[in-house]
């Protein structure tokens, strides 16, 4: 059997599944492509969501020479060679750069003038949001679009069509396992199907589990039970119910949820739901994440259990979560304040707090904001007491 992921790689926009928010008939990305008005664009999304396939389809639609590179091995001289080759060509190439979040600042600086002059159409891809790793100049000249994990319904339909075309015999529960254990990664789903078919003419769930014993990553399982179990565990911890929290943790572990995924979710909770009411919670969550990376199951269950009990027992505060959300919503709405002149770099009239005993009255915003609300829960009460004493020292 030939490589299924390559054999069934999408050839047209209609072949790409699960990205209707971008590629429906009225989708903005489809319209930009069809009108040949697509600017430099960076796709980010989970593995197997179709980022590379989409770039290849775009190159085909626009009839552009296609160059595929990876940021980890990209050489600046190779880029310059391509730009030089097409310097006087009417049709400029499409350069696809995978793992674009790993582009160094030097690589980005080399790209910048060619992006500015449209010497090539640059499309990047990443499993991480590249917004935070790209320079402001690159972001200003491009769009960043998110691709979604492939929904199980689309993945199952896609799997059925390939099974039918390849005439592969797959038992019903094996089909379910192929879909949910791949957690939206279509490439991984087809690779598992291919390996199982190499082992047996009739694919069973037992064969699949011998090849892939656990769910691949954060996500779903049959009837979305892993989504629901994860939600139940988080809500139980938030509600300070230790026994329920441990029970759902055990269900998730028995269901094959990766230890690293569980540790990541718990680390998020440590900030979102506990925060400064008990700051050591984040330290313990960080330690747990590091530990489970190295020891794995079965021992990782003990470390996870310790963390869950600690988090469920901690005082709860979502003040940090609410504060940053409020600030980001304000910025997204266009409420941008200029930095006051006296705190800009090399400002002459900046008052250095240490020269005034640790605090001095001066403004750090052009207009006052009230983003942080503390309920003085747990250690938050101590922090607020410190803050009040510091800011009232010279009053």
Secondary structure, 3 states (H helix, E strand, C coil): CCCHHHHCCCCCHHHCCCCHHHHCCCCHHHHHHHCCCCCEEEEECCCCCCHHHHHHHHHHHCCCCEEEEECCCCCHHHHHHHHHHCCCCCCCCEEEEECHHHCCHHHHHHHHHHHHCCCCEEEEEECCCHHHCCCHHHHHCEEEEECCCCCHHHHHHHHHHHHHHHCCEECHHHHHHHHHCCCCCHHHHHHHHHHHHHHCCEECHHHHHHHCCCCCCCCCCHHHHHHHHHHHHHHHHHCCCHHHHHHHHHHHHHCCCCHHHHHHHHHHHHHHHHHHHCCHHHHHHHHHHHHHHHHCCCCHHHHHHHHHHHHHHCCCCCHHHHHHHHHHHHHHCCCCCCCCHHHCCCCCCCCCHHHHCCCCCCCCCCCCCCCCCCCCCCHHHHHHHHHHHHHCCCC
